[in-house]
Amino acid sequence: MKSHEQFADDLALYALDELTGAERKDLEQHVEACAACRRELWMLRGDLGLLGLASSGPQPPARSKERLMRAIAAEPRGASLPKAERVRERSFWAALVPSLAALALLLVTFELVHNNAQLKEQIAQLETRNREQSAELNRTNEELRLLSSGDAIQVSLKPQNTPQHPSGTAIFSASQNRMMFMASNLAAVPAGKAYELWIIPAAGAPIPAGVFKPDNHGNAMMMAREMPAGVGAKAFAITLENEAGSDKPTSPILLMGSVG
């Protein structure tokens, strides 16, 4: 008959389902009658259950488990081992299983934190892209409303005493207080300078409507700009001003077009 200490040495093997034959049957009979061994077996199974929760983490190779089990089977057990050594072996198993479970849970936690950071970054990128697309859609809708407005008026601006052949087109709607402007064949502007669009009202001084610079092909565009409320446009004009803009036009007028 085995002693209590010998049965206790087999609990870890039993929890790992590595105890077979008569030894397994003897241990099961002992556990039914020994409350201390039952408690120890529950603790070992609980630790192994925690280790199983970490199955999504890195798994050791199957051959590692085989080598471990062969080493355990080769170790002398029972009465052949001094009592102090049996106690150390039991303590080793009791400490090893919780440590492995804690390490596995730590690896799983690290992976979850890493995945969460990546998910937050992807969400931020999608939100930025969505805002940009929404802003572009709003601009496009404003341009379509202006072009389809029943009172939209198109004004062609023609060169005024210039050797080149630039041209410009202003489209505005009094009901929407919105306008857009397109130009082509414009000369490049000197450093610190920019073209400025002016609204010439039926009465009063010209009103600045925005500054712009042409691209390398001489083209320029200002889309969906607001117009002063209650101002009746008689004409539009273009002058060359400082790039910050001016509160009144300077000579000469480069392009000009009358309404109607």
Backbone hydrogen bonds in HBPLUS format (Angstrom, degrees):
<---DONOR---> <-ACCEPTOR-->    atom                        ^
c    i                          cat <-CA-CA->   ^        H-A-AA   ^      H-
h    n   atom  resd res      DA  || num        DHA   H-A  angle D-A-AA Bond
n    s   type  num  typ     dist DA aas  dist angle  dist       angle   num
A0007-PHE N   A0003-SER O   3.13 MM   4  6.51 158.0  2.18 152.7 158.1     1
A0008-ALA N   A0004-HIS O   2.94 MM   4  6.21 155.1  2.01 149.1 156.7     2
A0009-ASP N   A0005-GLU O   3.05 MM   4  6.31 140.4  2.21 139.7 149.3     3
A0010-ASP N   A0007-PHE O   3.00 MM   3  5.31 138.7  2.17 104.4 115.8     4
A0011-LEU N   A0008-ALA O   3.28 MM   3  5.35 161.3  2.32 104.5 110.0     5
A0014-TYR N   A0010-ASP O   2.98 MM   4  6.20 155.7  2.04 152.4 159.9     6
A0015-ALA N   A0011-LEU O   2.82 MM   4  6.10 156.9  1.88 152.2 158.4     7
A0016-LEU N   A0012-ALA O   3.04 MM   4  6.27 143.0  2.18 141.8 151.5     8
A0018-GLU N   A0013-LEU O   2.86 MM   5  5.14 171.5  1.87 158.3 155.7     9
A0017-ASP N   A0014-TYR O   2.92 MM   3  4.89 157.2  1.98 103.9 110.3    10
A0024-ARG N   A0020-THR O   3.40 MM   4  4.90 154.9  2.47 106.6 109.4    11
A0025-LYS N   A0021-GLY O   3.19 MM   4  6.57 160.6  2.22 149.2 154.5    12
A0026-ASP N   A0022-ALA O   2.82 MM   4  6.01 165.0  1.84 155.0 158.8    13
A0027-LEU N   A0023-GLU O   2.98 MM   4  6.12 157.7  2.03 143.6 149.9    14
A0028-GLU N   A0024-ARG O   2.96 MM   4  6.20 160.3  2.00 151.2 156.2    15
A0029-GLN N   A0025-LYS O   3.09 MM   4  6.35 156.4  2.15 148.0 153.9    16
A0030-HIS N   A0026-ASP O   2.97 MM   4  6.24 151.1  2.06 144.5 153.0    17
A0031-VAL N   A0027-LEU O   2.82 MM   4  6.07 158.6  1.86 156.3 161.9    18
A0032-GLU N   A0028-GLU O   3.15 MM   4  6.34 150.3  2.24 142.4 149.2    19
A0033-ALA N   A0030-HIS O   3.04 MM   3  5.35 133.5  2.26 102.2 114.6    20
A0034-CYS N   A0030-HIS O   2.88 MM   4  5.98 126.1  2.17 145.4 161.6    21
A0038-ARG N   A0034-CYS O   3.11 MM   4  6.33 155.7  2.17 145.8 153.0    22
A0039-ARG N   A0035-ALA O   2.97 MM   4  6.18 162.4  2.01 150.1 154.2    23
A0040-GLU N   A0036-ALA O   3.01 MM   4  6.26 158.2  2.06 145.5 151.8    24
A0041-LEU N   A0037-CYS O   2.84 MM   4  6.03 156.1  1.90 148.6 155.1    25
A0042-TRP N   A0038-ARG O   2.91 MM   4  6.20 155.4  1.97 151.1 157.6    26
A0043-MET N   A0039-ARG O   3.05 MM   4  6.32 157.5  2.10 147.4 153.3    27
A0044-LEU N   A0040-GLU O   3.00 MM   4  6.30 159.9  2.04 149.4 154.5    28
A0045-ARG N   A0041-LEU O   2.95 MM   4  6.16 163.8  1.97 151.7 156.0    29
A0046-GLY N   A0042-TRP O   2.85 MM   4  6.03 151.8  1.93 145.9 154.3    30
A0047-ASP N   A0043-MET O   3.00 MM   4  6.27 155.8  2.06 149.5 155.1    31
A0048-LEU N   A0044-LEU O   2.97 MM   4  6.24 156.8  2.02 147.7 154.4    32
A0049-GLY N   A0045-ARG O   2.85 MM   4  6.07 142.0  2.00 141.4 152.1    33
A0050-LEU N   A0046-GLY O   3.07 MM   4  6.43 151.9  2.15 145.5 151.8    34
A0051-LEU N   A0047-ASP O   3.02 MM   4  6.35 154.6  2.09 144.9 152.3    35
A0052-GLY N   A0048-LEU O   2.95 MM   4  6.23 141.2  2.10 138.5 148.9    36
A0052-GLY N   A0049-GLY O   3.09 MM   3  4.98 119.9  2.46  90.2 105.4    37
A0053-LEU N   A0049-GLY O   3.21 MM   4  6.60 134.0  2.43 140.3 151.6    38
A0053-LEU N   A0050-LEU O   3.08 MM   3  5.23 132.7  2.31  98.5 111.0    39
A0054-ALA N   A0051-LEU O   3.20 MM   3  5.56 149.0  2.31 105.5 114.0    40
A0055-SER N   A0052-GLY O   3.21 MM   3  5.47 134.6  2.43 121.5 118.8    41
A0057-GLY N   A0054-ALA O   3.02 MM   3  5.65 165.5  2.04 121.4 126.1    42
A0064-SER N   A0061-PRO O   3.04 MM   3  5.44 142.4  2.18 106.4 116.8    43
A0066-GLU N   A0062-ALA O   3.11 MM   4  6.48 156.8  2.16 148.9 155.9    44
A0067-ARG N   A0063-ARG O   2.93 MM   4  6.11 161.4  1.97 145.2 149.4    45
A0068-LEU N   A0064-SER O   2.94 MM   4  6.16 157.4  1.99 145.9 152.7    46
A0069-MET N   A0065-LYS O   2.86 MM   4  6.10 159.6  1.90 152.2 157.1    47
A0070-ARG N   A0066-GLU O   2.88 MM   4  6.13 155.7  1.94 149.9 156.9    48
A0071-ALA N   A0067-ARG O   2.92 MM   4  6.12 152.5  1.99 145.3 153.0    49
A0072-ILE N   A0068-LEU O   2.94 MM   4  6.23 150.6  2.03 145.2 153.5    50
A0073-ALA N   A0069-MET O   2.88 MM   4  6.09 159.5  1.92 147.4 152.9    51
A0074-ALA N   A0070-ARG O   2.95 MM   4  6.10 141.9  2.10 140.7 150.6    52
A0075-GLU N   A0072-ILE O   3.21 MM   3  5.33 141.2  2.36  98.7 109.4    53
A0081-LEU N   A0078-GLY O   3.30 MM   3  6.06 163.8  2.33 119.2 123.1    54
A0085-GLU N   A0082-PRO O   3.11 MM   3  5.33 119.5  2.50 100.7 115.0    55
A0086-ARG N   A0082-PRO O   2.98 MM   4  6.33 156.8  2.03 154.7 161.8    56
A0087-VAL N   A0083-LYS O   2.99 MM   4  6.26 152.3  2.07 149.8 157.2    57
A0088-ARG N   A0084-ALA O   3.04 MM   4  6.33 149.9  2.13 139.5 147.6    58
A0089-GLU N   A0085-GLU O   2.90 MM   4  6.19 154.8  1.96 149.9 156.6    59
A0090-ARG N   A0086-ARG O   2.97 MM   4  6.19 162.8  2.00 148.0 152.5    60
A0091-SER N   A0087-VAL O   2.91 MM   4  6.10 156.7  1.96 145.2 152.1    61
A0092-PHE N   A0088-ARG O   2.85 MM   4  6.06 145.7  1.97 142.8 152.5    62
A0093-TRP N   A0089-GLU O   3.16 MM   4  6.53 160.7  2.19 153.7 155.9    63
A0094-ALA N   A0090-ARG O   2.97 MM   4  6.20 161.8  2.01 150.4 156.2    64
A0095-ALA N   A0091-SER O   2.95 MM   4  6.10 142.2  2.10 143.6 152.3    65
A0096-LEU N   A0092-PHE O   2.82 MM   4  5.92 146.6  1.93 147.0 157.3    66
A0097-VAL N   A0093-TRP O   3.35 MM   4  6.31 175.5  2.35 152.4 151.2    67
A0099-SER N   A0095-ALA O   3.33 MM   4  6.34 152.1  2.42 139.8 147.7    68
A0100-LEU N   A0096-LEU O   2.90 MM   4  6.18 159.4  1.95 160.0 165.3    69
A0101-ALA N   A0097-VAL O   3.00 MM   4  6.24 160.2  2.04 153.0 158.8    70
A0102-ALA N   A0098-PRO O   2.89 MM   4  6.07 156.8  1.95 146.6 152.6    71
A0103-LEU N   A0099-SER O   2.96 MM   4  6.18 158.2  2.00 148.8 154.5    72
A0104-ALA N   A0100-LEU O   2.94 MM   4  6.15 163.3  1.97 150.6 155.0    73
A0105-LEU N   A0101-ALA O   2.98 MM   4  6.17 161.9  2.02 149.0 154.0    74
A0106-LEU N   A0102-ALA O   2.95 MM   4  6.13 147.2  2.06 142.2 151.4    75
A0107-LEU N   A0103-LEU O   3.00 MM   4  6.32 154.2  2.06 149.8 156.0    76
A0108-VAL N   A0104-ALA O   2.99 MM   4  6.30 157.6  2.05 150.1 156.3    77
A0109-THR N   A0105-LEU O   2.92 MM   4  6.10 156.9  1.97 145.5 151.9    78
A0110-PHE N   A0106-LEU O   2.97 MM   4  6.22 159.8  2.01 149.1 154.1    79
A0111-GLU N   A0107-LEU O   3.04 MM   4  6.28 158.3  2.09 147.1 152.6    80
A0112-LEU N   A0108-VAL O   2.97 MM   4  6.24 155.6  2.03 149.9 156.5    81
A0113-VAL N   A0109-THR O   2.97 MM   4  6.24 158.8  2.01 152.7 158.0    82
A0114-HIS N   A0110-PHE O   2.98 MM   4  6.20 160.3  2.02 148.8 154.4    83
A0115-ASN N   A0111-GLU O   2.93 MM   4  6.14 164.6  1.96 150.8 154.8    84
A0116-ASN N   A0112-LEU O   2.90 MM   4  6.02 151.0  1.98 144.5 152.8    85
A0117-ALA N   A0113-VAL O   3.04 MM   4  6.29 152.6  2.12 147.7 153.9    86
A0118-GLN N   A0114-HIS O   3.12 MM   4  6.45 159.3  2.16 149.6 154.9    87
A0119-LEU N   A0115-ASN O   2.95 MM   4  6.16 155.7  2.01 146.5 153.3    88
A0120-LYS N   A0116-ASN O   2.98 MM   4  6.23 157.6  2.03 147.7 153.1    89
A0121-GLU N   A0117-ALA O   3.08 MM   4  6.34 156.8  2.14 147.4 153.3    90
A0122-GLN N   A0118-GLN O   3.01 MM   4  6.28 157.9  2.06 150.3 155.9    91
A0123-ILE N   A0119-LEU O   2.94 MM   4  6.18 155.2  2.00 150.1 156.9    92
A0124-ALA N   A0120-LYS O   2.97 MM   4  6.20 157.4  2.02 148.2 154.0    93
A0125-GLN N   A0121-GLU O   3.04 MM   4  6.30 155.5  2.10 147.1 153.3    94
A0126-LEU N   A0122-GLN O   2.99 MM   4  6.22 157.3  2.05 146.5 152.6    95
A0127-GLU N   A0123-ILE O   2.91 MM   4  6.13 154.7  1.97 149.7 156.7    96
A0128-THR N   A0124-ALA O   3.00 MM   4  6.23 158.2  2.05 147.2 152.8    97
A0129-ARG N   A0125-GLN O   2.98 MM   4  6.19 163.0  2.01 149.4 154.1    98
A0130-ASN N   A0126-LEU O   2.86 MM   4  6.02 151.9  1.94 144.2 152.5    99
A0131-ARG N   A0127-GLU O   2.95 MM   4  6.22 154.8  2.01 148.0 154.0   100
A0132-GLU N   A0128-THR O   3.03 MM   4  6.31 160.1  2.07 150.5 155.7   101
A0133-GLN N   A0129-ARG O   2.95 MM   4  6.15 162.4  1.98 149.3 154.2   102
A0134-SER N   A0130-ASN O   2.89 MM   4  6.03 151.9  1.97 144.5 152.7   103
A0135-ALA N   A0131-ARG O   2.94 MM   4  6.14 157.5  1.99 148.1 153.8   104
A0136-GLU N   A0132-GLU O   2.98 MM   4  6.23 158.9  2.02 148.3 154.1   105
A0137-LEU N   A0133-GLN O   2.90 MM   4  6.06 153.4  1.97 143.3 151.0   106
A0138-ASN N   A0134-SER O   2.91 MM   4  6.15 153.4  1.98 146.3 153.3   107
A0139-ARG N   A0135-ALA O   3.03 MM   4  6.33 157.6  2.08 147.8 153.3   108
A0140-THR N   A0136-GLU O   3.00 MM   4  6.23 160.8  2.04 148.1 153.4   109
A0141-ASN N   A0137-LEU O   2.93 MM   4  6.15 158.2  1.98 149.2 155.0   110
A0142-GLU N   A0138-ASN O   2.98 MM   4  6.22 154.9  2.04 148.0 154.5   111
A0143-GLU N   A0139-ARG O   3.01 MM   4  6.31 158.2  2.06 150.2 155.9   112
A0144-LEU N   A0140-THR O   2.96 MM   4  6.22 156.0  2.02 149.3 156.0   113
A0145-ARG N   A0141-ASN O   2.90 MM   4  6.12 156.5  1.95 148.2 154.5   114
A0146-LEU N   A0142-GLU O   2.99 MM   4  6.23 153.6  2.06 145.0 152.2   115
A0147-LEU N   A0143-GLU O   2.96 MM   4  6.19 167.3  1.98 151.7 154.7   116
A0148-SER N   A0144-LEU O   2.92 MM   4  5.99 147.8  2.03 145.7 154.0   117
A0149-SER N   A0146-LEU O   3.29 MM   3  5.26 158.7  2.34 100.9 107.2   118
A0152-ALA N   A0149-SER O   3.23 MM   3  5.29 166.4  2.25 111.7 112.1   119
A0153-ILE N   A0172-PHE O   2.94 MM  19  5.58 161.6  1.98 157.1 161.8   120
A0172-PHE N   A0153-ILE O   3.06 MM  19  5.58 154.2  2.13 149.6 155.6   121
A0155-VAL N   A0170-ALA O   2.68 MM  15  5.05 162.6  1.71 158.5 164.0   122
A0170-ALA N   A0155-VAL O   2.82 MM  15  5.05 164.1  1.84 152.0 156.4   123
A0157-LEU N   A0168-GLY O   2.71 MM  11  4.82 173.0  1.72 140.7 143.2   124
A0168-GLY N   A0157-LEU O   3.27 MM  11  4.82 151.9  2.35 137.7 136.1   125
A0158-LYS N   A0256-MET O   3.03 MM  98  5.51 166.2  2.05 130.2 125.8   126
A0256-MET N   A0158-LYS O   3.08 MM  98  5.51 148.2  2.18 138.3 146.2   127
A0160-GLN N   A0254-LEU O   2.77 MM  94  5.06 139.1  1.93 143.3 140.4   128
A0167-SER N   A0184-SER O   3.05 MM  17  5.50 154.4  2.12 148.1 150.9   129
A0184-SER N   A0167-SER O   2.90 MM  17  5.50 152.8  1.98 151.2 156.1   130
A0169-THR N   A0182-MET O   2.73 MM  13  5.29 153.4  1.79 159.0 166.1   131
A0182-MET N   A0169-THR O   2.94 MM  13  5.29 155.5  2.00 147.9 156.0   132
A0171-ILE N   A0180-MET O   2.92 MM   9  5.36 163.8  1.94 155.0 159.0   133
A0180-MET N   A0171-ILE O   2.80 MM   9  5.36 143.6  1.94 149.1 160.8   134
A0173-SER N   A0178-ARG O   2.93 MM   5  5.61 155.7  1.99 165.2 168.2   135
A0177-ASN N   A0173-SER O   2.89 MM   4  5.79 121.7  2.24 138.4 154.2   136
A0227-MET N   A0177-ASN O   2.80 MM  50  4.87 154.2  1.86 128.9 127.2   137
A0179-MET N   A0225-ARG O   2.73 MM  46  5.14 142.9  1.86 147.6 157.0   138
A0225-ARG N   A0179-MET O   2.67 MM  46  5.14 155.1  1.73 165.9 164.3   139
A0181-PHE N   A0222-MET O   2.78 MM  41  5.10 163.5  1.80 152.3 157.3   140
A0222-MET N   A0181-PHE O   2.79 MM  41  5.10 162.7  1.82 154.0 157.0   141
A0183-ALA N   A0220-ALA O   2.96 MM  37  5.17 159.0  2.00 147.2 145.4   142
A0220-ALA N   A0183-ALA O   3.07 MM  37  5.17 155.3  2.13 136.6 135.1   143
A0186-LEU N   A0218-GLY O   2.95 MM  32  4.40 170.4  1.96 124.1 123.1   144
A0193-LYS N   A0190-PRO O   3.10 MM   3  5.49 151.2  2.18 137.2 135.1   145
A0243-GLU N   A0192-GLY O   2.98 MM  51  5.48 157.8  2.03 128.6 126.7   146
A0194-ALA N   A0241-GLU O   2.86 MM  47  5.57 153.9  1.93 155.6 158.2   147
A0241-GLU N   A0194-ALA O   2.86 MM  47  5.57 166.4  1.88 172.8 169.7   148
A0195-TYR N   A0212-PHE O   2.95 MM  17  5.39 145.5  2.08 176.5 168.7   149
A0212-PHE N   A0195-TYR O   2.88 MM  17  5.39 150.7  1.96 145.5 152.2   150
A0196-GLU N   A0239-THR O   2.87 MM  43  5.48 153.5  1.94 156.0 159.9   151
A0239-THR N   A0196-GLU O   3.11 MM  43  5.48 155.9  2.17 147.1 154.4   152
A0197-LEU N   A0210-GLY O   2.92 MM  13  5.59 168.2  1.94 168.2 168.8   153
A0209-ALA N   A0197-LEU O   2.78 MM  12  5.23 159.9  1.82 157.3 150.8   154
A0198-TRP N   A0237-ALA O   2.79 MM  39  5.09 151.9  1.86 154.5 156.9   155
A0237-ALA N   A0198-TRP O   3.05 MM  39  5.09 152.1  2.13 135.4 141.6   156
A0199-ILE N   A0207-ILE O   2.85 MM   8  5.05 167.1  1.87 148.2 152.2   157
A0207-ILE N   A0199-ILE O   2.86 MM   8  5.05 164.7  1.89 144.7 149.8   158
A0200-ILE N   A0235-ALA O   2.75 MM  35  4.88 168.3  1.76 147.1 145.8   159
A0234-LYS N   A0200-ILE O   2.69 MM  34  5.56 162.6  1.71 154.1 160.4   160
A0235-ALA N   A0200-ILE O   3.09 MM  35  4.88 143.9  2.22 137.9 142.2   161
A0202-ALA N   A0232-GLY O   3.13 MM  30  6.10 139.1  2.31 164.1 171.5   162
A0215-ASP N   A0219-ASN O   2.80 MM   4  5.46 154.8  1.86 148.9 155.0   163
A0218-GLY N   A0215-ASP O   3.00 MM   3  5.29 165.9  2.02 115.9 118.6   164
A0259-VAL N   A0234-LYS O   2.89 MM  25  5.34 172.9  1.89 136.3 135.2   165
A0236-PHE N   A0257-GLY O   2.80 MM  21  5.38 154.2  1.86 155.3 164.2   166
A0257-GLY N   A0236-PHE O   2.88 MM  21  5.38 154.9  1.95 154.8 159.5   167
A0238-ILE N   A0255-LEU O   2.81 MM  17  4.97 147.1  1.92 145.3 144.3   168
A0254-LEU N   A0238-ILE O   2.82 MM  16  5.55 146.8  1.93 156.2 164.5   169
A0245-GLY N   A0242-ASN O   2.78 MM   3  5.44 161.8  1.81 124.2 130.6   170
